[in-house]
Amino acid sequence: MSGGESSPSSIAQWLPSEWGSKRAWLESAHRAARVLRRDVAQAKPEQIRQAIELASRLNPGPWGGEFHERLEPTWRGAEVTWKEHDEGTVIWVHGGAFAFGSPRVYRAAAVHLARATRCRIVLPKYRLAPNHTYPQAHDDVFAAMRAVVEERGPVVLMGDSAGGNLAMGGMARWVQEGLPSDHILGFALLSPWCDLRKEAVSIQQNMVAHSPFSHEDSMEYSKQYLAGHPATDPNVSPLLQSSFEGWPEMYLEWALDEFLAPDVAALHARFQDADLDVTMRTEPEAVHGWQLLPDLLPEARRSSVALGAWIRARLGLHTA
């Protein structure tokens, strides 16, 4: 082939169409990441998990942060504080497609939130797929919720991505079991994965420009966790909950162009129909999970500040 010819397999197909466009660079980088992970490395969840864990150790978060593991009879996880401030308690259920993530992976982001809120951030540890399937992660999160509230008193609950799914399952179970509603003072969801069905709008639209994952990944990871359990069950697809009665004030954040945006927008509409008190915040462009990188991304720093102020208000604390 002569030097003037090109082919679909040439490296040019990976280059951004507009060199000065952040969006084009991200789209190309994420496309390459998906191909490398699935087609070249053929990475399994355990391998991806190990890589994420190792990378997270390079960033412990801002100076002044403290990370302490908790190994209790009914729950495991970690607690994060900043400069010994302990004005309230936030339970943050980490994301990771039910297969990745851990309290240690979220250490840096949790220190940022602890600094913004002056609160103790509790990070429950839950069993991960594919080794552990539904309802094990849901049970682990709910057990941690009950134990932390019993120990610490009223809390703000939050979760991101798959952690948002688990936190919503925990909130629904909290109400169903008739536990005191005033013990969950607020509930924050960051880009929650709220619909695991193959008919989910996110799956149909498959907006992958700002996502290292696609509809194929969503179906694979949900299948691994559900292990035959129907995705139509509202416990695993909380967008399908028949009622949100008894839920506290909400904070809902997502990026308008991220992979899960259509489902989160539908969830917001459900909350509005249920007359919930919802504070909505969006970013026009952001990578799914951007909130975990406040050291690197200005949108993550904006998120940390806004969420921190909302949490303090829910806990009845003065402006930090």
Secondary structure, 3 states (H helix, E strand, C coil): CCCCCCCCCCHHHHCCCCCCCHHHHHHHHHHHHHHHHHHHCCCCHHHHHHHHHHHHCCCCCCCCEEEEEEECCCCEEEEEEECCCCCCEEEEECCCCCCCCCCCCCHHHHHHHHHHHCCEEEEEECCCCCCCCCCHHHHHHHHHHHHHHHHHCCEEEEEECHHHHHHHHHHHHHHHCCCCHHHEEEEEEECCCCCCCCCCHHHHHCCCCCCCCCHHHHHHHHHHHHCCCCCCCCCCCHHHCCCCCCCCCEEEEEECCCCCHHHHHHHHHHHHHCCCCEEEEEECCCCCCHHHCCCCCHHHHHHHHHHHHHHHHHCCCCCC
